[in-house]
Amino acid sequence: MALKEKIGARSVRLALTVLAGSVLFSGQSMADEAIQKVEITGSSIKRIAVEGALPVQRLTQEAIAKTGATTVADLMQALPAMQGFTIGAVAAGSNSGGRTSASIHDIGESYTLVLLNGRRIAPQGSGTSVNLNAIPMSAIERVEILTDGASALYGSDAIAGVINFILKKNVQGVTLEATYGGPEDKGGSAWNTNVTAGFGDLDEDRYNVLVSYRHDEQEKLRATDRSFANTSYVPFSRNGKNYVWDRTSTSASPAGATVAFKDNTATAFSPYLKQNGNCAEHSYVTLSNSNACGFDTGSTVEIVPQSKRDSLFVKGTYKLNDNLNAFAEMALSRFDLTARIAANPVPISIAKNSALYNTYVKPYLTPAQQDNIKSVTANYRSTDWGLRSSTTITDTKHLVLGVEGELGAWNFESGLTWSQNAIDERYTGGYAKNTEFKAVVANPLFNPFAGSQSAALQSQIDASQYTGSIRTASTTMRGVDSHGSRELFSLPGGKASIGVGGDYRTYRYEQSPNANANSDTIYNFNESPAYDLSRDTYGAFIELLAPLTKSLEVTVGGRYDNVSEIDNGITKSTMGKSDSANTYKVSARWQPVQTVLIRGSYGTGFKAPSMLDIGQPLVNAGFTAKSYDCPFPGTQYCRSSSTQYNELSGGNENLKSEKSKQFTVGFRIEPTSAFSFGADLWDVKITDAVSAVSEAQAFANPALYNSLFSTYTEPSTGNTYYAFKSLSMNIGQTHNRGIDWDMSANHKFAFGKLTANLSGTHMIRADYTVPGTKDQWTSNMNYYGITDAVTFRNLIKLNVSLESGRLTNTLIASYRNGYTDAEATVRNVDSGLNEKLRLQVPSYTTIDWQGRFAYNQSTTIRAGIKNLFDRAPPLSLRASSGHQVGFDPRYADPMMRSFYITGNYKF
């Protein structure tokens, strides 16, 4: 019996946009594939589809529906091969706008090439990372994931692999679908509706037009809606001991006071605590300073932001003749996300001998301290202005015009692409106008050291709110590609074939601060920098497929890429330098018997640094994620006690391109049509990897990283403090290795057909050199590392379906192992002493159920339960990657048990 393809890795059509590495997978049945040549994943050469030499995971439309995923990010990020991606929830406290990404094997999102119908789409930002929110979910026919480095065919940014979203085509009729769902607990409900319509038959009418529109809405989920996330002052128990973890903020309401002295010392305390003997509501005595109150910021965060999305996909195809088709496709999307976090921390200068100073500060200073004062600051949190609220609107436009078909002996495709990702970041509440805020502060009724302001002052506070855009940014990509393949000569195993092609692309990244959004108009605001950066890339490839025998096939490919220097449209200058690379790949498949397949590949890759990695000037990037002691105690730029310091971010014109070497070795065994098993060992080494020294590294050893500390002057107070500089650098090397494996089985019973698929990724290495060193290696394997992330050794998914007539029941179990958490300073409640602690976070398993009932050929209803057993996210003491406290939203879903129902009608 011929080797059958596994469900997760069936070889299908892939049309490679030459040099750019575009991919189009065939949707033909196996019967069609027997007579029609298609392009195989990882190759530009058309051939009869078989299980190939490269590992490809495939998600069909039905497989996607069974997951219950309502967004592309949910679909991709649940795969065992995915680690190290960006989740939408980090929009709480960042300017990500809810951007989501994919990352194969934890190698990184910027190393994973994402394609739409075989072509690149514009990234978000100056690099190569694609926002998955731009993908039209309802138009997806299937998804193909190549989990092998592929720079030699696809070019730069395919070091980890390729994800291709293949959209529907040649559809006739209309499909209506709607989904509503929400958690058992309050908050976080979501719904979507979509319509897909197709007109004309390509073979009979010579044309087809496909239109797909979808609308999604996601309700916010507040931290106070979940017990594991509702406070920054976290009590917990471990090994019979009681602890408290304090992530409160010293910027509080009522405000704390910081007094800096001329001898470069400082003191900090809470006047409210001094006067009343306790902290105000929503505040706690801090563990680092018993005289200060910390504000419970975590209780105010929305841990899942509110959002809505509209997406439209249109494709028209016209049959020019029996051999040529012309096509045009357009994908448009708009994603609005509103994130709300704790009220703004706004330091306020307090004049010596003012009424506020005399009442709230002077009584708690010695006469010697009063004579030695340099400055007094109220560390105020503007709760009377409300939560900080920002709405980011992300618009994506993607247009393609192309021709595909046959010219003589050549199969070919060529296309023009214009693609843009644009964002508009707007403040919608919680931020104050500069002049109006200062007028409020000058009002005798205003008292930052009081618990709340008087009602008489509220109208003036409301009038001081700033609302409006603060910046716009866009990335525009223009490209042209062409590639073709044909048979050459006969070999013992069949015809040798060749594929050739090339492409050219230009990228432009622009950012424009709003003219009204600067430190003169918004209090304590850092203006966004202006950018106008562009560069070109081009390349060409050649590939040779040689069936040496009936059982052995070898493919050899090579590619040349060139990336230009960066043009700075603002300074009218160039930055960095142009770079080029030659990469290659050799792959082979051997089928000694019809039930066994052995395959492997070896190749090289390269990746150019992003434009901002090279050309970004030193700009303010907010605050460090954690609180730190002064890096250089006794100097004039120290802040009082342990607190957050400003962070600056910048590029490096001397960055080199990253280089990689990778290989895969794998097998597939299918002794019967009812069972198959396969595994692929993969290995990726990267040199000159671009990253930065983390804040934790720098503050742990400021003497070693002295050059990464600078100073920052607060716009509001004029006070100058130390700041940490996060600078792009070639950190050295990374080495990732693992095994992707899966097994599938099916059996027909009298009551129905049972199908089971068990798949997973087992990580063997996740090593990298410590930034700032040459040969000091470290790892994130099951350990919260210096990159503030974890690499999980084992991610496993079990999918079991029972099809009984018109009813199908599906259970999906998802597992990730436990890990060693970030180091945190906690208070031992029993001893009253502070301790350094790393929790052992337990494994996390969830089980989902879905029932599908096909009422008739036109109507289908699905109902499901996610997280069937209501598994809560495990406690984590991490202090980065968002404002959520008490759990890590990257590794566990805060929704808990939730329900959904989907109706689908075709006519």
HUWO-V610649 format. One record per run of one state. SS is the DSSP state (2 for helix, 1 for strand, 0 for the rest). FROM is the first residue (numbers start at 1). TO is the last residue. If there is no record, write none. Layout:
ss:SS from:FROM to:TO
ss:SS from:FROM to:TO
This chain:
ss:0 from:1 to:6
ss:2 from:7 to:9
ss:0 from:10 to:12
ss:1 from:13 to:13
ss:0 from:14 to:29
ss:2 from:30 to:33
ss:0 from:34 to:37
ss:1 from:38 to:40
ss:0 from:41 to:45
ss:1 from:46 to:47
ss:0 from:48 to:55
ss:1 from:56 to:60
ss:2 from:61 to:67
ss:0 from:68 to:71
ss:2 from:72 to:77
ss:0 from:78 to:81
ss:1 from:82 to:82
ss:0 from:83 to:87
ss:2 from:88 to:91
ss:0 from:92 to:103
ss:1 from:104 to:104
ss:0 from:105 to:108
ss:2 from:109 to:111
ss:1 from:112 to:116
ss:0 from:117 to:118
ss:1 from:119 to:120
ss:0 from:121 to:131
ss:2 from:132 to:134
ss:0 from:135 to:136
ss:2 from:137 to:139
ss:1 from:140 to:146
ss:0 from:147 to:150
ss:2 from:151 to:154
ss:0 from:155 to:160
ss:1 from:161 to:167
ss:0 from:168 to:172
ss:1 from:173 to:183
ss:0 from:184 to:189
ss:1 from:190 to:199
ss:0 from:200 to:201
ss:2 from:202 to:205
ss:0 from:206 to:206
ss:1 from:207 to:218
ss:0 from:219 to:220
ss:1 from:221 to:222
ss:2 from:223 to:225
ss:0 from:226 to:232
ss:1 from:233 to:238
ss:0 from:239 to:240
ss:1 from:241 to:246
ss:0 from:247 to:248
ss:1 from:249 to:249
ss:0 from:250 to:251
ss:1 from:252 to:252
ss:0 from:253 to:255
ss:1 from:256 to:261
ss:0 from:262 to:265
ss:1 from:266 to:269
ss:0 from:270 to:270
ss:2 from:271 to:276
ss:0 from:277 to:282
ss:1 from:283 to:285
ss:0 from:286 to:292
ss:1 from:293 to:295
ss:0 from:296 to:296
ss:2 from:297 to:300
ss:0 from:301 to:301
ss:1 from:302 to:304
ss:0 from:305 to:305
ss:1 from:306 to:319
ss:0 from:320 to:323
ss:1 from:324 to:341
ss:0 from:342 to:344
ss:1 from:345 to:349
ss:0 from:350 to:354
ss:2 from:355 to:360
ss:0 from:361 to:361
ss:2 from:362 to:364
ss:0 from:365 to:366
ss:2 from:367 to:371
ss:0 from:372 to:372
ss:1 from:373 to:381
ss:0 from:382 to:382
ss:2 from:383 to:385
ss:0 from:386 to:387
ss:1 from:388 to:407
ss:0 from:408 to:409
ss:1 from:410 to:429
ss:0 from:430 to:431
ss:1 from:432 to:433
ss:2 from:434 to:442
ss:0 from:443 to:454
ss:2 from:455 to:463
ss:0 from:464 to:464
ss:1 from:465 to:465
ss:0 from:466 to:467
ss:1 from:468 to:491
ss:0 from:492 to:493
ss:1 from:494 to:513
ss:0 from:514 to:521
ss:1 from:522 to:522
ss:0 from:523 to:530
ss:1 from:531 to:546
ss:0 from:547 to:551
ss:1 from:552 to:563
ss:0 from:564 to:565
ss:1 from:566 to:568
ss:0 from:569 to:572
ss:1 from:573 to:575
ss:0 from:576 to:578
ss:1 from:579 to:593
ss:0 from:594 to:595
ss:1 from:596 to:607
ss:0 from:608 to:610
ss:2 from:611 to:615
ss:0 from:616 to:618
ss:1 from:619 to:623
ss:0 from:624 to:627
ss:1 from:628 to:628
ss:0 from:629 to:642
ss:1 from:643 to:643
ss:0 from:644 to:645
ss:1 from:646 to:650
ss:0 from:651 to:657
ss:1 from:658 to:672
ss:0 from:673 to:674
ss:1 from:675 to:691
ss:0 from:692 to:694
ss:2 from:695 to:700
ss:0 from:701 to:705
ss:2 from:706 to:708
ss:1 from:709 to:713
ss:0 from:714 to:719
ss:1 from:720 to:727
ss:0 from:728 to:728
ss:1 from:729 to:749
ss:0 from:750 to:751
ss:1 from:752 to:769
ss:0 from:770 to:776
ss:1 from:777 to:779
ss:0 from:780 to:780
ss:1 from:781 to:781
ss:0 from:782 to:782
ss:1 from:783 to:783
ss:0 from:784 to:790
ss:1 from:791 to:791
ss:0 from:792 to:793
ss:1 from:794 to:804
ss:0 from:805 to:806
ss:1 from:807 to:816
ss:0 from:817 to:818
ss:1 from:819 to:828
ss:0 from:829 to:833
ss:1 from:834 to:841
ss:0 from:842 to:843
ss:1 from:844 to:854
ss:0 from:855 to:858
ss:1 from:859 to:866
ss:0 from:867 to:897
ss:1 from:898 to:906
ss:0 from:907 to:907
